[in-house]
Amino acid sequence: MAKNFSSVTPQSVSGKKTPTTAPTNGKVASEPASTGRGSGRRKQLVYGLGAVILVALVVLMVGLLTRGGDDEQGGTPQAPHGPSQIVDGVPSGYTRDKGGAATAAVNFLQADDKAMAGQLNIANVEKALVAENPSPKLVSILDSARDRQVTGDTFTTLPATVTVRSLSADAADVSVWALGSGSLNSNAAGDKASVATWGTADLHLVWADGDWKVQDYAFRVGPQPGQETTSSSDSSQIESGYYSFFVN
């Protein structure tokens, strides 16, 4: 932090105060009036430190409210739309509304990424986030993540927009436009290659056993950022209340 020199008085090389020249009228010269600059700077410094402390406290409180357990086996995160728990590394427990459906869809995609990298057991993902009667497309996706070994690859879905296309008490259709990015092995020597792709996932969720479960899943590449898409009369709005949980 820069030092504040506003309160330093002029001094000679020897450290003594520089003598003031006597006035010609014989009256004692008064001290020059303060310009107020030093006081203003000190107030700005105090206000700045106060703002920093306030922000730090807010960040700490948010971290405490949203933090789960100390291990990956279980935890109790606090989020308005869910998840309400993390068991075996898989988040679950969502509210029966748009925000809950949006969050469940995003968390399923991220859990599937972890399973594909061998970092989660796909059976645990199925138990927590998949409906009892998944579509053939979803079964194929789940099977591709089965019995995966840890390779050191990393890949995750970073949602840009989440849109709930339709919602009822028992079902929801959610579209997630996201950037999929990560680091994958490029050769036998273990060299890594960074990958990034924009894509859209369309998920159909049903309400079962007191939670949102994914029943169908389709993926398409794009659109790319800046690319115009076909206009639509769809009045669905982008959700801003979903939460992403990265489970390492």
N, C-alpha and C positions, 0 to 999 in steps of 0.2 A: 504494500500500500504506500502511496506517495506521502511524504512527510508534509506537514502543514507549517509553513514558515511565516504565517501571517502575524503571529504574536511576537516575533523576534524584533527587538529594537536595534537601531543603528549603533554600532560599537566601533571603537578604534581598534587598531591592530593589537594593542596591549590588553584589550578586553574591557577598558573603562569607557563610561559613557562619553560621547562626543559633547564638549561644552557648547552651550547655547549662547549665541551672540546677544549681548544686552541691547535692549531697544534704545534708540537715541533720545526718546522723550523722558527717560528716567524711570518709567514705570516698569514694574516687574512683568516680564513676558509670561503669558499664560501658556500652558501646554496645548499644542495643536489639537483641535477637535478630532475625535476618531472618525474615520470614514465609514466605519461599520463593516468593512470588507472582511476583517478577521472574524468578527462575530457571525457574519452571514455564512462564511465558509465552515465555521465550526457547527452551525445549525445544519447545514447540508450534510456534513459528515455524520452527525448524530442521526438525522433522518435516514440517510443511506444505510447505516448499520442497522437501524431498526427494521427497515424493509427487508434486508438480507436475513435477519433473524426470523422475521415473520414468515418468509417464504420457506426457510429451513424447517420451521415448526409444522407448516402445512404439509410439506413433503413427507416429514416423519409421520404425521398422523395418518396420511393416506396410505403409506407403506404398512403401518400397523393394522389398519382396517382391512386391507386387501391381502395381507400375507396369510398364507396357509400354514400347515404344520411344518416342523423342522425337517421332515424327511419326505420322500416321495411316496410312501405307503399310504399316507392319509393326511388330510388337512381340512381346515374349515375357513375358506376365503369368505370375505364379506363383500358382496357386490349386489346392487339393486335387482339385477335381472338374472343372477347366477353366474357361475356355478356356486352351489352351496357346499360342495365337497370335492376333494380330489382323492381318489382311491386307486392304488396301484398305478399312479401317474396319470390317470384319466379323469378330467373334470366332468362333473355331472350335477344335476339338480338345478332346473331353470324355471323361471316364472312362466305362467300360462298366458303370455301376452306377446306382442311383437318383439319387444326387446329380448325376451327369453328365447324366442325362436331364432332370432338373428344371432344371438350369442352361441346357442347350441350348434348352429350350422358352422360358424367359424371355428369353434373348438373341435368339432368333428374333423374338419379339414386338417387342422394342425396336429391332432392326435394321429390321423392317418399318415401324415408326413413322418412322424416319429416312428410309427410301426414299420414304414417302408425302409427306414434307416436302421431297423433292428433295435431301436431304443425303447420300444413299447411292445407289449404282447398284444397282438391283434385280437386275441380272444377277450382280453379285458376291455378293449375298445368296443367290440361287439356287445358285450354284456351291458355296458353303461350307455352307449350312444346309438345302437342300431335296433330297429324294430324286429319283431319276431319273424316277419315275412318280407325280407328285403327283396328288391327287384333283381332280376338276373344281372343287370349292369352293376349294381352295387355289390352283388356276390362276387363278381369278377374282380372288382377293385379290392375287396377284402382278401380274396384268395391270393392276389399278387403280393400282399404284404405278409402272408403267412410264413412262419418258419424262417424269418429273415435273421441273418447274423449281423452283428455290429461290424461295420466296415470302416468307420471313421468319417463316412459321408455325412454331411449336414444339409438339410433342406427344410424350408418352412414356408408357409403361406402367410403373406403379409397383406391383409385386406385393405383395399383402397375404398371401396363402397360396398355396403350390404343393403339389399333391397328386399323387403318382404312383399312379394307379388300378390299373395292372397293369404288370408288368415280367417280361421274359424275356431270354434272351441276345441276341435279335434284334429285339425290339420293346418299346415302352413307350407307355402312355397317360397323359398328364399334363393336369391341370386347373389353370389359373392364375386365381385370383380377384384382380382388380387394379383400381386406380384409374387411369383414363386421364385425364391432365390436360395442359393446354397453353394456348397463346395463339394465337388465329387472327385473321386479318384479317376485320373485320366490315363494311367498306364500301370504296369506291374511294379514299377519302381515306387509307386505311392505318390507321384506328383499330383497336385490338386489343380482342378480347373473350376473357375467360378462360372456359375450358370444363373441365368435370370430369364424369366418368361412371364408375359402377361396372359392371363386367361380368366375365363368365367366359369364358375361352378354353379349348376342349378340343382338344388336339393329339395326333395319333398319330405317333410317331417310329419309325424303323427304323434298325438298325445297318448301315451300308454304308460301304465304303471307309475303315474304321477310325474311324468317327465317327457320332454321332447325327445323323440327317437327318429333317426334318419331311415327312410324307407326306400328312397330312390336317389340316384346321384348321376349326373351327366356333366361332362366337361367339354369346353370348346376353347380354342386358342383365340386370344384377343378380347376386346379391341386394344390396339396399342394406344398409349397416351397421345393425345392430339388428333387421333383418328375420329372422324365424324361417323356416328352410327345412324342407322335408320330411325327417323322420328317415329314416335309411338304415342298413342292416345292413353297409354297406361298412366294412371294417376298415382302409382305407388311412389312413395318418397324414400330417399336414402335414410337409413337408420343411423342415428348418432349415439345410441345408448348401448351398443354391444361392447363386450369386453373380450380381450384376447389374453390367454394365459399360456405362457411359454414354460413348459415343464421340461427341465433338463434331466 
